[in-house]
Every structure is written in C-alpha cells, then in structure tokens.
Amino acid sequence: MGDNKQNRFEEAFERGQKGQISSYDAWLQNQGVNPDNLSHEYITAYLQKHPEEAPSHDDQLEEVAEYIGFFSQQKGTYHLPIIAPAGFGKTQLLHTINQMTEQLNLDYPNKYYSTTQFVEEQEEELGIYKILDELEEYCNAVVLLDDCGQDKRIDHSLKKINSRVDNLLIITSWTPEHWALEQDRVNDVLPLSQVVELSPLSEKNTVDALKTAVSVYSSGQLDLPKSLYSEIYSSSYGIPLLFHEILRETFKQSFLSDFSEVTTEAVSTAVQNLQLDGVQERVYDLSDKKLLVLKHVLLSPHPKGQRPSELVEKLNRDKSTISYHLQSLTDNRILEKEKQGRSVFYRVRDLVKPLLQQRIEKEGEFYA
C-alpha cells in the first residue's frame, strides 16, 4: 500500500516537472488543444512528416534543388555544407530535402543519416560500416548527413563515404563553430561546391510558422491573434527554436495567470520565465575574454559541457580567473552548470546558444 502511494506521488511529481498539471490539461482542452500534442517532440515529428508546412527556408531549398538537378546530369563528387546556428532549422531542412527528392523518382537513392550513427565502437548495428554497406551497391547517390560537428572524425567518415560511391552529392549540416574548426580537413577529402547559409525567418514567415504550430496543437480548432504572434517574433528574433519554445510557454503562463484563453499579455511573462528577457543585449555586451571562454565551451566534445580544469589548460589562465568568468556567465544566464560526482560541467544554455553562435559568426571570431 505504502509503495503504491509513493509510486503515484513520484509519477505525479514527474508529470509536474513536465508541466502536465491536471487542471492545466483541462484548461488546454478547453482551448481545443490536446495536451499530449503540446511538445517539442510532437511538432518536430509532425513537420518532418509534413515538410510543406515547415518553417520557410525557400531560397535555400531552391538552391539545393538546383544542385540536385545539376548533379543528376553530371558525374563526380559535390559537397554542399548547410551552416547555421543551433535552432535555425537545419535538421528540418534536410528532412524537407529528403522527402521532396524522393518525390522526383530519381534513378538513384537519397539517404538521410545523422552522425550519431557514426561511432564505430558502438554496439548498435547502425554504425558507419552498415551505412557504407548500404551505399556500396550504388554508383550514384544523394547523401544528407546531419549534425556533422558531433563526429570527432568527420573527415575520416566523409572520406569513407566518398570512397563507396562513384558519383556523390553529399549535403551536410554544421553549426558555425564546428564548420570553422573542421572545414580545412573536410575540404581536403571532399571538394567544396557551395556553402548554404540559413538566416532567421522574417516576421511574415515566423507568423506563418506559429499559426501552423497552433493548428497542429489544436487540430485546427484554435485561432490566436496576430498581435500575439508578432510579440513572439520580437522576442525570438525569428529563430525557430526560440519562437516555438516561447509559444508553448505562453500557453502555460496564460493558464497560470488565470486567463480564460491564450493572450498576448502572457508572452512577456513566458519570455521572462524562459530567461530570454534582454538575452540579445546580454550576448552582445559580452567582453572579449568571456567570448573566448564561451567559444571553448561551445566546442567541447563532451555532451555535458566543459570542466573548469580543461579551460585552465586550454586558455593558459589561472583557476581563479576561469572560475570568475564561469560564475559571471552563469549569473548572467548564459551558462548553466551540472555536477557529476566531483566534477562540474558548464555548457551554454540551449536557448542562448543560437544567439551566441550568431554573434561570433558575424564577427568571425571562432579562430581566436
């Protein structure tokens, strides 16, 4: 009896952590929203299945389509890297390219892979060698390779793929800092054809993307005012990761503020709760010394982030100086930290990362 009560208590606690409060679920249902649909995972899966409704990067999509058409009449190897900060829609664009290419009914395959499959030592079957075996039977192929910065030996992986296919168009995706770090090695094994860069969405395209998301969440039952979408655009700078997070948080804050419906007034509270208030100013006011620390944190291969001792060694600074910068950046809501045993890891907050990468990319500072 006691164990069952404890289990139910813990399950309720976990639902609360995810924002799944019973009365909130009922409130969402009154808005016409299925609580199970209001999540990052659901909208991501939906848009990958329905690329025609995804946030618009039409110019870049057409740029890639032209190269696919050119490749269909040529021989050789071509490489198109897609470069953009986190949260700009690189993965979605690759899925859109993949599905639309399939509709062309070409005589050769197009294959989507993520570099998380490229760890040769992993026990799962889907390692680099299974992918190479898949490709070996083809003379021509279009390969879409996502999140290339996560593969520590990406030049080695690309060289192997290139060796398996006689005529290859490979479309890769990168964050700016990883492309700056790896581009020389990659260009040594793959000829660079053209760089494709993604930008934030315009206000019109942001509003259209938000309307699509609300329609998906509510199965077309809910219509929100344009002023709400415009307010979200102003706080998200047209970055898909940010405007989707702000939208979902606006639902929650409307409920918590006892509004009977989703309101524009709740957007500012949502932005504050996500710690995005003044975020662009906080990022652009960073000193050169703090930017240098952040560049190394961004490039850390460890999924949990960077340890202070590693920064001391890489930057040749004393421990107290590094600790000061890390604490200041944490207080300023740029970094977050996580303890694991005796170690402390620092990483850039997910919602801050695109703005930080965008600033460094514009100033050409990744090589400092």
C-alpha positions in Angstrom: 0.0 0.0 0.0 2.7 2.4 1.0 4.9 1.6 -2.0 2.0 2.2 -4.3 1.2 5.6 -2.8 4.9 6.6 -3.1 5.0 5.5 -6.8 1.9 7.5 -7.6 3.4 10.5 -5.8 6.6 10.2 -7.8 4.7 9.8 -11.1 2.7 12.9 -10.2 5.9 14.8 -9.4 7.4 13.8 -12.8 4.2 15.0 -14.6 4.5 18.3 -12.8 8.1 18.7 -13.9 7.0 18.3 -17.5 4.2 20.9 -16.9 1.5 18.2 -17.1 -0.8 19.6 -14.3 -4.2 18.1 -14.3 -6.0 21.4 -14.3 -3.7 22.7 -16.9 -4.6 19.7 -19.1 -8.3 20.6 -18.7 -7.6 24.2 -19.5 -5.7 23.2 -22.7 -8.6 21.0 -23.7 -11.0 23.9 -23.3 -8.8 25.8 -25.8 -9.1 22.9 -28.2 -5.5 21.7 -27.6 -4.6 18.1 -27.0 -2.1 18.3 -24.0 -0.2 15.3 -25.5 0.5 17.3 -28.7 1.9 20.4 -27.0 5.5 19.4 -27.1 8.8 19.9 -29.0 8.9 16.3 -29.9 5.3 16.3 -31.4 5.7 19.4 -33.5 9.2 18.2 -34.7 7.9 14.8 -35.8 4.8 16.4 -37.4 6.8 18.9 -39.5 9.3 16.2 -40.6 6.4 14.2 -41.9 4.8 17.3 -43.5 7.7 19.3 -44.8 5.4 21.5 -46.9 4.2 23.0 -43.7 7.6 23.5 -42.1 9.2 27.0 -41.4 10.2 28.5 -44.7 13.8 28.5 -46.0 12.5 28.5 -49.5 15.5 30.3 -51.1 17.9 27.8 -49.6 15.7 24.9 -50.6 15.6 26.0 -54.2 19.4 26.5 -54.1 19.8 22.8 -53.1 17.2 21.6 -55.6 19.2 23.3 -58.4 22.3 21.4 -57.3 20.4 18.1 -57.2 19.2 18.8 -60.7 22.7 19.7 -61.9 24.1 16.5 -60.2 21.5 14.4 -62.0 23.2 15.2 -65.3 26.9 15.1 -64.1 29.5 12.8 -62.8 31.8 13.3 -59.8 31.6 14.3 -56.2 29.9 17.5 -54.9 29.6 18.8 -51.4 27.0 21.4 -50.1 27.5 22.3 -46.4 24.5 23.9 -44.7 25.7 26.2 -42.0 23.6 27.9 -39.3 23.4 28.3 -35.5 21.6 25.8 -33.4 17.8 26.0 -33.7 17.7 27.6 -37.1 16.1 24.6 -38.8 19.0 22.7 -40.4 17.6 19.2 -39.5 14.1 20.2 -40.7 15.6 21.5 -44.0 17.4 18.2 -44.5 14.2 16.2 -43.9 12.4 18.5 -46.4 15.1 18.0 -49.0 15.0 14.2 -48.4 11.2 13.9 -48.8 11.0 16.3 -51.8 13.9 14.5 -53.6 12.0 11.2 -53.1 9.1 12.7 -55.0 11.3 13.2 -58.0 11.6 9.4 -58.5 15.3 9.6 -59.5 17.2 6.5 -60.7 19.5 6.7 -57.6 18.8 6.9 -53.9 18.8 9.7 -51.5 19.7 8.8 -47.9 19.4 10.7 -44.7 21.8 9.9 -41.8 22.8 11.5 -38.5 26.4 11.5 -37.4 25.2 10.0 -34.1 25.3 6.7 -36.1 28.9 7.2 -36.9 30.6 6.0 -33.7 32.4 2.9 -34.9 32.8 1.4 -31.5 29.1 1.4 -30.7 27.3 -1.9 -30.2 24.2 -1.0 -32.3 24.1 -2.1 -35.9 23.7 1.4 -37.3 27.4 2.4 -37.3 29.4 3.8 -40.1 30.1 0.3 -41.6 26.5 -0.5 -42.0 25.9 2.8 -43.8 28.9 2.1 -46.0 27.5 -1.3 -46.9 24.2 0.3 -47.8 25.9 2.7 -50.1 28.3 0.3 -51.7 25.7 -1.1 -54.1 25.1 2.3 -55.7 27.1 4.1 -58.4 25.2 7.4 -57.8 23.6 8.7 -54.6 22.5 11.8 -52.7 23.5 11.6 -49.1 22.2 14.0 -46.4 24.4 14.0 -43.3 23.1 15.8 -40.2 24.9 17.3 -37.2 28.4 16.8 -38.6 30.1 18.6 -35.7 29.3 15.7 -33.4 31.6 13.3 -35.3 35.1 13.7 -33.9 36.5 12.1 -37.1 34.1 13.6 -39.6 36.8 13.9 -42.3 37.5 10.2 -41.9 33.8 9.4 -42.2 33.3 11.6 -45.3 36.3 10.1 -47.0 34.9 6.6 -46.4 31.5 7.6 -47.8 33.1 9.2 -50.8 35.2 6.0 -51.5 32.0 3.9 -51.6 30.0 5.9 -54.3 31.4 6.8 -57.7 29.1 9.8 -58.2 28.1 11.5 -55.0 26.2 14.6 -53.9 26.6 15.0 -50.2 24.7 17.6 -48.2 26.0 18.2 -44.7 24.8 20.3 -41.8 27.0 22.3 -39.3 27.0 24.9 -36.6 29.3 27.8 -37.5 31.9 27.0 -34.8 32.3 23.4 -35.9 32.4 24.3 -39.6 35.2 26.9 -38.9 37.1 24.2 -37.0 36.7 21.4 -39.5 36.4 23.0 -42.9 40.0 22.7 -43.9 40.2 19.0 -43.1 36.8 18.4 -44.8 37.8 20.3 -47.9 40.9 18.1 -48.2 38.7 15.0 -48.6 35.6 16.5 -50.4 35.6 19.2 -53.0 33.5 22.2 -51.7 30.8 23.1 -54.3 28.8 25.7 -52.5 28.0 26.9 -48.9 24.3 27.2 -48.0 23.6 29.5 -45.0 20.4 29.8 -43.1 19.1 33.0 -41.6 16.4 33.8 -39.1 12.9 33.9 -40.5 11.2 37.1 -41.4 8.2 38.3 -39.4 5.8 37.0 -42.0 7.4 33.5 -42.1 7.6 33.4 -38.3 3.9 34.3 -38.0 3.0 31.6 -40.6 5.1 29.0 -38.7 3.5 29.9 -35.4 0.0 29.6 -37.0 0.9 26.2 -38.3 2.1 25.1 -34.9 -1.1 26.3 -33.2 -3.2 24.5 -35.8 -1.2 21.3 -35.3 -1.5 21.5 -31.5 -5.3 22.1 -31.7 -6.2 20.1 -34.8 -7.2 23.4 -36.4 -9.6 24.4 -33.6 -7.7 27.4 -32.1 -7.1 30.8 -33.8 -4.8 33.2 -31.9 -4.5 37.0 -32.6 -1.7 38.2 -34.9 -0.5 40.6 -32.2 0.5 37.5 -30.1 2.5 36.1 -33.0 4.1 39.4 -33.6 5.1 39.8 -30.0 6.7 36.3 -30.0 8.6 37.2 -33.2 10.0 40.3 -31.5 11.3 38.2 -28.6 12.6 35.3 -30.7 14.3 37.2 -33.5 12.8 34.8 -36.0 14.7 31.8 -34.7 12.5 28.7 -34.9 13.8 27.1 -31.7 13.0 30.3 -29.7 9.6 31.1 -31.1 8.4 27.5 -30.7 9.5 27.5 -27.0 8.0 30.9 -26.3 4.7 29.8 -27.9 4.4 26.8 -25.7 5.4 28.7 -22.6 2.8 31.4 -23.4 0.1 28.7 -23.2 1.4 27.7 -19.7 1.7 31.3 -18.5 -1.8 32.2 -19.7 -3.1 29.4 -17.6 -1.0 30.3 -14.5 -2.2 33.9 -14.8 -5.8 32.7 -14.7 -6.6 34.0 -18.2 -9.5 32.2 -19.8 -7.6 32.0 -23.1 -4.1 32.3 -24.6 -3.3 36.0 -24.5 -0.6 38.4 -25.8 -0.1 39.7 -22.3 1.3 36.3 -21.3 4.1 36.5 -23.9 6.3 38.8 -21.8 5.9 36.5 -18.7 6.8 33.5 -20.9 10.0 35.3 -22.1 11.0 36.1 -18.5 10.3 32.5 -17.3 12.5 31.1 -20.1 15.2 33.7 -19.1 15.2 35.2 -22.5 14.4 38.8 -21.4 17.2 41.0 -22.6 19.1 38.0 -23.9 20.3 39.6 -27.1 21.8 42.6 -25.1 23.4 40.2 -22.7 25.0 38.3 -25.5 26.2 41.4 -27.4 27.6 43.0 -24.2 30.0 40.1 -23.5 33.6 41.0 -23.2 36.3 39.5 -25.5 37.6 37.4 -22.5 34.2 36.0 -21.8 33.7 35.3 -25.5 36.9 33.3 -25.6 35.7 31.1 -22.7 32.4 30.6 -24.4 33.9 29.5 -27.7 35.8 26.7 -26.0 32.6 25.7 -24.1 30.7 25.5 -27.4 33.4 23.3 -28.9 33.6 20.9 -26.0 33.1 17.3 -27.3 31.6 16.3 -24.0 27.8 16.3 -24.1 27.6 17.7 -20.6 29.9 20.6 -21.4 33.3 21.8 -20.3 35.1 21.4 -17.0 36.9 24.4 -15.5 40.2 22.4 -15.3 40.1 21.9 -19.1 39.6 25.6 -19.7 42.5 26.4 -17.4 44.7 24.2 -19.5 43.4 25.3 -22.9 43.4 29.0 -22.2 46.6 29.0 -20.0 44.8 31.0 -17.3 44.8 30.6 -13.6 42.0 28.7 -11.9 40.6 31.8 -10.1 40.3 33.8 -13.4 38.4 30.9 -15.1 36.2 30.4 -12.1 35.3 34.1 -12.1 34.3 34.1 -15.7 32.3 30.9 -15.4 30.4 32.2 -12.4 29.7 35.5 -14.0 28.4 33.9 -17.2 26.2 31.6 -15.1 24.9 34.5 -13.1 24.2 36.3 -16.4 22.1 33.3 -17.5 24.4 32.5 -20.5 25.8 29.3 -19.0 24.3 26.5 -16.9 26.2 24.0 -14.8 25.8 20.4 -13.8 27.6 18.4 -11.1 28.6 14.9 -11.8 30.5 13.3 -8.9 33.3 15.7 -8.0 33.3 17.3 -11.5 31.3 20.4 -12.5 30.4 20.8 -16.2 29.5 24.2 -17.8 27.5 24.4 -21.0 25.8 27.2 -23.0 22.1 27.3 -22.3 20.2 25.8 -25.2 18.0 28.9 -25.8 21.0 31.2 -25.7 23.2 29.1 -28.0 21.8 30.3 -31.4 22.2 34.0 -30.4 25.8 33.4 -29.2 26.8 31.4 -32.3 25.2 34.1 -34.4 27.2 36.9 -32.7 30.5 35.0 -33.0 29.8 34.0 -36.6 29.1 37.6 -37.7 32.3 38.8 -36.1 34.4 36.0 -37.5 35.8 35.2 -34.1 35.8 31.4 -34.0 39.5 31.2 -34.8 40.6 33.4 -31.9 
